Amino acid sequence: MNFEINNRPRRLRDHPILNSMIVETALSTDDLVLPVFLTEEEDSPVPIPSMPEIFRWPVSIIIEKIEEWKTLGIKCFAIFPHVAPSKKNEMGTEIMSPSALAYRAVREIKATVKDIALIADLALDPYTIHGHDGILSNDGRVDNDKTVEILAKAAVLAAEAGYDLVAPSDMMDGRILKIRQSLEGAGHVRTGIVSYSAKFSSSYYGPFRDAIDSKTDMFVDKSGYQLNPANFREAQRELALDHLEGADILMVKPAEPYLDVIRDAKRAYKLPIAAYQVSGEYSRIWAAHLQGWLDLESCAMESLLSIKRAGADIIFTYFAERASKLI
Ligand code: PBG
């Protein structure tokens, strides 16, 4: 004896062919950006202990590696330099040197590898000894406008070196406008801006700070510029400002803990929305897998799919290589 009910959603789910026809969200390698760490010191890749399968790559080897990733369908890379400690100082002046690793590498990569897009992370933390994303004034606070001035100039160096997009990850006020003006003024009208618009002051950046060695003995408190994880409306405000200031792509970061923000940004704007599945999101899945508690690949794919379903058009992820083999 059956119930007489009209709505049986299982009718479709229970039929494998129909079930596959009602799929609403699909991942594509076209959506993925692989963050890549570079080193200037070693002649072999340096593993990052808190990020399994992720390395700092010497420039000489990264070219081959990018060719290999390209055959998997990955075409866009976000470049993060590991700056030698001897080149770091209070002001992060290395960011203004045209021969800095981040610029040199792109010139070399672009000279050899065709049909890729490269994103420059624009921030001072790889270059400062204190690990902050800006320069400090006498009272120890990050000086907004001085920092923005440096980033606006560094954006031009990045464009000149061959980056297709610059990605300010610093969360200073007004930087999108100043960077856009600076790029336009220098004739780099084709260089776009991926803005880390809603970047939260998150505990999930830990492994990344190992990767670029921006950790100091003291905890680096970025809550004076990054968003409080408790604040949704403030995130909306930051997204609105970057939209007005001329960003080409708006980013939410981290990704999975902030799916509400991604979903809202997708509804509110016509710009593409990016989400950054950060180092800690990557490492926590790996850690549970290494404990034998979770399955690595299915959890990674579920996480990426959830980020896409929430509304991300573009996903920055350290799982890009593994995911591209599973898509
Ligand atoms: C800093 C920057 C960070 C990340 C990207 N750019 C860390 C931070 O704000 O301290 C984090 C990326 C990750 O955790 O994977 N400019």
Residues whose N, C-alpha, C, O or C-beta is under 5 A from the ligand:
A	BS01	PBG	A123 D125 D133 S169 Y204 Y205 F208 V278 S279 G280
